[in-house]
Structure formats: C-alpha cells, structure tokens
Amino acid sequence: MRILLLDLDSLSPDHMGCYGYHRNTTPNIDKIAGNGVRFDNYYTSDAPCSPSRAALMSGRFGIHNGIVGHGGTAGDMRQEGASRSFQDKLAHESLPALLRSSGLKTVLFSPFGERHSQWTFYAGFSEMHNTGNRGMESAEEVTPDVLKWIEHNASEDNWFLYVNYWDPHTPYRAPEGFGNPFADEPLPSWLTEEVLERHKRKVGPHSARDINMYNNLTHPSYPRHPGEILDMDGLRTMIDGYDCGIRYMDEHIGRLFAELERQQVMDDLVVIITANHGENMGQLGIYGEHGTADQGTCHIPMIVSWPGVTRSHVDSGLHYHLDLLPTLADLLKKPVCDSWDGQSYAAALTDGQDCGREYLVVSQCAHVCQRSVRFGDWIYMRTYHDGYHLFPEEMLYHLKDDPYEQKDVADAHLAVRKDAVYYLNQWHDEQMKSMPYDTDPLWTVMKEGGPFHAKGHLKAYAVRLEQSERGDAVEELRRRHPGEFTI
C-alpha cells in the first residue's frame, strides 16, 4: 500500500475548481477529485494552524489534547502525568503511528514542528524532512526534495508520504515570473463595491484597512500582498494574490503526480488532499486570515481517492478532520483507540453511505476565543474574546442563503440560537466528562490574558483606527478591554 497525503495550508474550498469556484485554480487537484470522494462539509475541529494539526495527528479535540492556541499554556500538548507509560500515547495512537503499525514507512516533508515548536507533530514518523523556512516556503523550495524522494522510493511498497505546502498562506508570494493567470477574470460575484464599502468601515485585525493584522504596512518582497484594500483594484490584488498562490502550488502538485505516473504507482496510490484550515477572503469582513471559528476559517477541503475502495461521488455529511484517524483504522482493520474523539466515515468511502454527524463544534483560541456550532444550514458563533473585532457575544448565519457570512441573523432566530446553545452545552459536557482534567483550555487562554495574537497591540491599534477614520470604535474597545490600554 502507498498513501500520499497533501496538507495544503490555508486552502479554502471556496477557491477550488472542484468545489465550484469560477477560476481554474486547482486543475491537478480537480482530476483527483473527479476520481474520488469529495467531502463538502468537512471541518477542522480546532483552528488555526497548531491546534488543527495537533487535533488531526492526535485524534483528539483541543479541549482534550490541550493545544488550542499559539502561545502560553495552551500552546503545548498536555502532559500525561502519572499515568504516562514508558512511551506516551502518541507513540502508538497518532496518525503516523497507526500507519506505521500497519507496516508502512512514514515520511514527512514539513517545517511545521519547528514553526510552532510543536515537536509532538513528529510522533510516529520514520523519516522527517524539515523544508527549512518555518512556513514561509514557496513550492519551488519544497517540490525538488519531494521529487527526489519519489524518484528513489516510490517503486517500493508500503509507504505513507505526508507533504506540506504553504503557498496559500499569507503573505501571498507566488514568484513574479509566474505572472497572473487570473488578471482578466472576474472577482467572485458576491464581492461588490457595496460590500467593500461596508468592509472598509470594519475594525479588527486583517480587516480591509488592516491587512497586515494591526496596520496597513507592506513589504517589497511581497507585491501580491496589499496592506489595505481601498478600492476594487486593491480587492483584486488581494484575491488574485491568494488565487495565484493556490494555482502555483497546484502546478507543483502536478509535478509530483507526473513523477508518480512515471514511476508507475499512480494507479494504486491512495491520495488524500486536505488542509489545516481555510482562509477568510471577505467572510465576516476579514481578509487573508484564519483567525475565527467561522465557515471561512474552519471549513476545509477533503478529497480521498482510494483505488479499489472509493467510487466517485460527493459526500455532504458533517465531518471533523480528526475523523480521519478512526476511518483509516477501519479501512486497515486496526483497532480504534478509546482516546480518539473521531468517528469513522469509512462507509462513506466504500459504499457512499451517509455517516455524518448531527452537529459539529469548532473552536478558535489563537486570534479570538470562540466556539461555534455547525448544524443544518446554520453556523452559530459564541465569542468569549473578540480579538478586537467587536463581535457580539452571539452570531448566527444561514449558510445556504449567506455562505460568506455577511448578515448576522441572530436577533431574528431565537429558537435556532437556543438549539445551538443546547448543542454547545451538550458537547462541552461530554468533553469535560471524558477527560481526567478539570480545566477547559479555552478558559486557560482567557485567564492568561487572552488569545496570543491579540495581546499588547490595542494601544497602537487605537491610534491606527483614529488615523483611518474609524476612531468611533475606540471607546467600545476601551470598554471591552480596559487592561490593554494600560500596558
């Protein structure tokens, strides 16, 4: 058996051809999707980067494994303590450890462990290649080494190759020589001048006026990445920059597929294509960031092509990315670990069965502190720390009518909100009962001063708001976050 897993950082399904995007951003990925199963409602349980990959690799929600943020106590995986054996559980229960126990050589190409000092990410891998630029890699820095590995190893049996590309992650940096294949193509139709004018009044990191998180600074090395969006030309720079990053990455993925074809292994190769999180490109008025527990950030692609197992179809059930571990265990006839929070969807791959969940709870504690409930056509968002976006405590979006989260309808649907709160409380009770700890790491983040990316910036940001004609928001920010103004 040979398995290739492509982890494509910050890749949003909304900007992929196989998910209906009007631009041809992912032709090589689309070919795989056409022969496999495409999951339309697949979500990371914990966003952004570090919490997401910790959940995927451990098979456990952030509330269980402890990693829900990018710093402080919640930036590290929980220690097992007195119950720890000679080896910790990850040595046997992580995603690569499962595959290794099935006789596969497990190989990683990624800088992720170093980027976030998440050394537990490496648990279970036999061979690790740090691509060396801490997540600032462009595809041309990754592909040659992966091609070299494929050339020397692809013909061997029983391997799992995990390849991490970063090109859709900010700052958008496709080489100048790549050009812009989308220069003459329209922007997404929902991004109108009226929408942009509304977004320009928004406050918060990565809003239209503050693409560089808390200011509008740019860097000459990244001409595709603007500092702010003032007009439709600026909006085009932003969207084209992201889409070019995706297309550039896809072309490099095509090179991997071509070499695998040359090695005559594509016909029986299992291909899994996914992401750690999506990218807000106007959702909630946020651009070029993955800093909320919303549809833009937490909705991710999942494509599985498994010769002899899958048949081409689209699955619309609700799934977490951490459901992959028990699914692989099922398909490989391995026992499912009690510590995993995932639920197998093997039947969706083998028989096209609907085995999705009734609802999902997704979390974000690195930029804001939020938990959201995805159910039916709805996403309900509960905010504990607004990350300076001035979000209300409760938000509700009807994704069928409003897929880009532009109209909060919480006030009009009290009954739906009550259902969502019931689901959220039910989930939280189940998680707290099923672990030996008495602390929810979301509240650890709150007690340690709030989300990592929303610490120590507010005084300077208030000046920026005054200078950019949004000073009316400063009083409310001061009311909500008085301590930040005294730092």
Secondary structure, 3 states (H helix, E strand, C coil): CEEEEEEECCCCHHHCHHHCCCCCCCHHHHHHHHHCEEEEEEECCEECHHHHHHHHHHCCCHHHHCCCCCCCHHHCCCCCHHHCCCCCCHHHHCHHHHHHHCCCEEEEECCHHHHCCCHHHHCCCCEEECCCCCCCCCHHHHHHHHHHHHHHHCCCCCEEEEEEECCCCCCCCCCHHHCCCCCCCCCCCCCCHHHHHHHHCCCCCCECCCCCCCCCCCCCCCCCCCCCCCCHHHHHHHHHHHHHHHHHHHHHHHHHHHHHHHCCCHHHEEEEEECCCCCEECHHHEEEECCCCCHHHHEEEEEEECCCCCCCEEECCEEEHHHHHHHHHHHCCCCCCCCCCCCCCHHHHHCCCCCCECCEEEEECCCCEEEEEEECCEEEEEEEECCCCCCCCEEEEECCCCCCCCCCCHHHCHHHHHHHHHHHHHHHHHHHHCCCCCCCHHHHHHHCCCCHHHCCCHHHHHHHHHHCCCHHHHHHHHHHCHHHHHC
